[in-house]
């Protein structure tokens, strides 16, 4: 259980994040002395009321190997005496933790007492770091009263194999063997800090002296394998022993197959590895690398799919050929042969900059149903992406148990074959266990065939797997329907975000589509701490750029993927949103040149001011506007496609203006602003019907996108808005009527225009199309189609997730002070909702809003962390009446960190 606490002098808000990642906001009113009694006296914990915690380097916790020589440091500050502002900070970085513990001078960087309130992404400014260096750091802060915190705990970071260094060794494997065991013994005369760097082109597991290293699974993260592979690094010091040691690498091909579309020259799994030990002079010595001296043994594991769309297959496990454990005696009994050293095309190998995949939650069956004498249907009760495990007994040698997976049943309750299937070939032991290893499935239902004895519920488990990011949000309100929609979307995000990217669906395509990704980026980044995930994913996008700035619709990009300009805009929009939501400037700094290159490519296909259809290529096809809108919406109309795509270009120009201004590129910023204005004027002229007050087809997307990006002149805005409302009511019977692109656009427009009743009315519809329709049909995750066709774990319609926080909770980040340094608090209250509790754990700490509406009074408690401030704005029909017990009037008030109790009342003229 993870607990975040932020405090004023007599009031504490506690956010408890449970292991299953359901989060709840619990408010406690406590006397300060009671809290001290609970936590221990101040003197026994710290000499100061200020504490510093949650230290991160490059937004990662204790990374073993970062990919650059100028890292960034972040921390969170709490204060037990009320409000405070950080006035100074001091960072120390050393090559030895003992020197910091003894308060000796930091040999790498002592920042000194820096006058600054910054605590997020502070750049390193010390002595030049080097590849393969290990560093320790700590921080302390001062407030305006002169109070200083104790030094934080000492944290550690490593610099990976970078800066003109390459990972040593050879790529080794066994030809035509998808899943070999690779083995090597080595000797240690004494124990030292030891790091193992693994550059596997597919999945792997690593064992040292019979024990699996780490709890990560399905490593490494994804990359565009034609250009880059990933190096993962482990501190293996505690796994080693003095004298003889042994390392085993168990490989799986993953995406590294000749069938995927990547330029794969070897039919089999490949890996390169390097083991380093740290000497007394703080230099690394390479003790072991992969080479021809290693031994290999074919395991009984193989992957049955091509890993193209709809062909991800599953795993074939011949248990008798797999080791029962990794002990030396067990391994010695196997047949071993010399490995092959393989030359592959030159490419970049760089350290992984996102958290690994880990098992996040374990499910047990809700029901087991017998289908015939030897076939059973297991219902896990909830859809998930991950692994299945079943304990088996009484199987004959070579008996094949077939496990098929599906995320839903048909209308008659029959199992649907989605091409996901594992085959377990028994060893004939008394007790055996099947569990996935180098593939994964998206499923709720598992059909177990050729098993004569009924499986027991206690023998079955399913494991939810995703990138090891943290939950940073909680939401609940008085309307159970809204809670159900929110929880479904929040959980869906966990099923889609793994291996350092986000997919459309985990089982049918498993592709990092830009359109699906950008439509839900703000949702994902509000709900979770995923800056490192975007660091990895945007790196793949940059690697997929072709000559002339052309981008695909998917990254990584092994083959063609359908989409349109909105999909390609991911590089611009996701980089900017990562900066806004996390105050992380690395992506806009790093990829600004590529963003400009892509806009140059857009210019090549712009005719008379408007972007036209560009050509299909072997890595990209289609030219969509919206996608998968409900029946009756003409999203394929050429006029709508042209309008939507050029609104995307307008939005990109506006975003590039902000990026350029942030980076100090003032001339570029001016140019992008002018281009946006010119395009908007042209779009209004070409697509607006002055008689009907509509754009293009008059769909919800065709109406809201022009209003959102500034195409609609101010003197026409109310007429267009009213036309949107009337069309929604009359033509769509108050239903949502947009698809993948339209959901986030409609949501953002509703938030910015205070259209809470409009959105609430649509969300409350229980029939097709709508979120409650999904839930009433048993959905635990959102669907690909509004009618439930094809995939029911999908990323089409999750852009609505921001509405719960930005509209109902009223928490909106200020783009000019990113990362929630400044927050606008202005809840939107639809008729029918009487209370909301919402929390976003920002880079500075939790921002919380709890409000209750009672007749003509709105009572609100707002929590702001140290390092942040907020402007609280009353709803249009209300005004302030009290702030922290003091009478205050007006529409808005600025507040600093701490807990604030605010009352508002309806304007007298509105009674």
Buried (B, 14 or more C-beta within 10 A) or exposed (E): EEEBBBBBBBBBBBBBBEEEBBBBBEBEEBEBEEBBEEEEEEEEEBEBBBBBEBBBBBBBBEBBBBBBBEBBBBBBBBBBBBBBBBBBBBBBBBBBBEBBEEEEEBBBBBBEBBEEBBBBBBEBEBEEBEBBBBBBBBBBBBBEEEBBBBBBEBBBBBBBBBBEEBBBBBBBBBEEBBBBBBBBEEEBEEEBBBBBBBBBBBBBBBBBBBEBBBEBBBBBBBBBBBBBBBBBBBBBBEBBEEEEBBBBBBBBBBBBBBBBBBEBEBBBBBBBBBBBBBEEEEEBEBBBBBBEEBBBBBBBBBBBBBBBBEEBBBBBBBBBBBBEEBBBEEBEEBEBEEBBBBEBEEBEBBBBBBBBBBBBBBBEBEEBEEEEEEBBBBBBBBBBBBBBBBBBEBBEEEBEBBBBBBBBBEEEEEBBEBBBBBBBBBBBBEEBBBBBBBBBBBBBBBBBBBBEEEBEEEBBBBBBBBBBBBBBBBBBBBBEBBBBBBBBBBBBBBBBBBBBBBBBBBBBBBBBBBBBBBBBBBBBBBBBBBBBBBBBBBBBBBBBBBEEBBBBBBBBBBBBBBBBBBBBBBBBBBBBBBBBBBBBBBBBBBBBEBBBBBBEBBEEBBEEBBBEBBEEEEBBBBBBBBBBBBEEBBBEBEBBBBBBBBBBBBBBBBBBBBBBBBBEBEEBBEBBBEBBBEBBBBBBEBBBEEEEBBBBBBBBBBBBBBBBBBBBEEEBEEBBBEBBBEBBEEBBEBBBBBBBBBBBBBBBBBBBBBBBBBBBBBBBBEEBBBBBBBBEBEBBBBBBBBBBEBBBBBBBBBBBBBBBBBBBBBBBBBBEBBBBBBBBBBBBBBEEBEBBBBBBBBBBBBBBBBBBBEEBBBBBBBBBBBBBBBBBBBBEEBBBBBBEEEEBEEBEBEBBBBBBBBBBBBEEEEE
